[in-house]
Amino acid sequence: MNKDTLILGALIFGSSGLGAVEKKPVTFTEHIAPIIFNNCTTCHRKGEGGPFAFTTYAEVAKRARLIARVTESRYMPPWHAHSADYKFKDERRLTEKQIDLIAQWVETGASEGDPKKLPAMPKFTLGWQLGKPDLVVKMDEAYTVPAEGRDIYRSFVIPLNLKENKWLKAMEFRPGAPSVVHHSLFRYDTTGRARRLDERSETPGFTGMGRQDGRGATSLGGWAVGGTARFLPEGLAYRLPKDSDLVMDMHFHLSGKAEKEVSTVGLYFTDKAPENTFTDIQMPPSFGALSRVDIPAGKKDYTVNDTFTLPIDVEAFGVSAHAHYLGKELKMTATLPDGKTRELIWIKDWDFSWQEQYHYEDFVSLPKGTRIDTKVVWDNSAENPNNPTNPPKRVRWGLQSTDEMGSLSLMVKPKRAQEIGSLNTAMRQHARDHSVARALQREGGLGARILDAAMRSDRNGDGKISRAEVPRWLSSRFESIDGDGDGQLSKEELQRALSRLGNR
């Protein structure tokens, strides 16, 4: 049989005749179950946030068409972090092949297949994503969240009764009424002040999120809606002193239905002391509170940019983002000293319901002199389906969910632990720069008063401020303002610096 005969046969008989290749049927047990179990069942099972379970063929087949739709649109599984340069741990992103398999399975009848080929279900601990905690604590009294009204910020205290210092590797937060808990920030208190504030209140907890006297209270991270609990990388841990109380600073967003909240927290310890320390680089600082966020009604792409240069070598291990309903796009990049740019994270389509903390698969090395740039974009137009007001209204920065915030936080450890102080000092100065810029824009005459205050340090009357004369509040900015490098600050150099701050 020659080549022409084979071609003619294929044309005449098509897929059902000579040379036909029979497609292998797509079944649940062999093809679909591995996709569902490894990407969906983590949340879609008893005790988790998914609205229905995906643990058996019957449960999945019942919603087969819905699964095909939401996976094809990439609405599910929820995963919003992108990076052209780095891979994140535990990505829930499906491949094109996996999405096509689900679609083919549904189109051909969603058959079960051979039960003997069903893969084993991943090992889940009921109610806990990280496995059984070393210590489980919960609120001893329910807090009643009303059906309607403004968002509520309230702090709750849970005594830990630790008899010795502990090293904390992770905390897993389980809200009792997830429909109304927007986020919770964790800290410990060794002073007893938070407990006294709680005791004075007639209802559980006390008002004033984060209210403390600045002593004996330290952050232990937090949780936001859609968040996934994660262990800190090897060699890192929080210090949790004995006799400390856990304080949860919680934000409630009312749902139209009265709820009773009893939060539960799982703590995971390690006996190994940490080898290093770590911190967050948040940009812009204070969730954007110092960036003069003021979004006009109808504005589709209101943008706030921020820049920070690393004073030391660091290694990044995670990144997170925060915004409210109008958030549209959040991006963070790193420009290395050699001029090469790396994409740390890019959330192209922000979703208020999924505010995760993303950990890199490997540490990301960022040397001293690296410039970190962030961009936060909000959409206050009528075309934004997430806009809570119709028609759109002017929106400013604020604590209510219908107000706005916006920032990205890079979690880093110093390459040399002893240099953490230099990084913290630089970040505090960065926040102060934002504060000055905000004040300059708010009050035009303030710049002149700052300039006069600085020039009063000119003790020898030569019209310049030397390094020996510079006031303490200006000393950390001396080199950056000294444009000509002569070791003195002229009035013109100070004016230019104030002008740059005012235009940020």
PEKA-V340888 format. One line per field, one symbol per residue. ss: DSSP state (a for helix, b for strand, c for the rest). burial: # if it has 24 or more other C-alpha atoms within 12 Angstrom, else .. Layout:
BEGIN
ss->???
burial->???
END
This chain:
BEGIN
ss->ccaaaaaaaaaaaaaacccccccccccaaaaaaaaaaaacccccccccccccccccaaaaaacaaaaaaaaacccccccccbcccccbcccccccaaaaaaaaaaaacccccccaaacccccccbccbccccccbbbbccccbbbccccccbbbbbbbbccccccbbbbbbbbbccccccbbbbbbbbbcccaaaaaaaacccccbbcccccccccbbbbbbbbcccccccccccccbbbccccbbbbbbbbccccccbbbccbbbbbbbccccccccbbbbbccaaacccccbbccccccbbbbbbbbccccbbbbbbbbbbcccbbbbbbbbbcccccbbbbbbbcccccccccbbbbbbbbbbccccbbbbbbbbccccccccccccccccbbbccccccbcbbbbbbbbbccaaaaaaaaaaaaaaaaaaaaaaaaaacccaaaaaaaaaaccccccccbbbcccccaaaaccaaaaccccccbbbaaaaaaaaaaaacc
burial->.........................####################..##...#####..##..#..##..##...########..####.####...##.######...###..............#####.#..####...###.....##########.....#########################.####.##.....####.####....#################..######..###########....############.....####################.#.#..###################################.....######.############..######.############..#.###...#.######################....#..##..#..###########......#..##..##.##.....####.##...#..##..##.....####.###.###.##.#
END
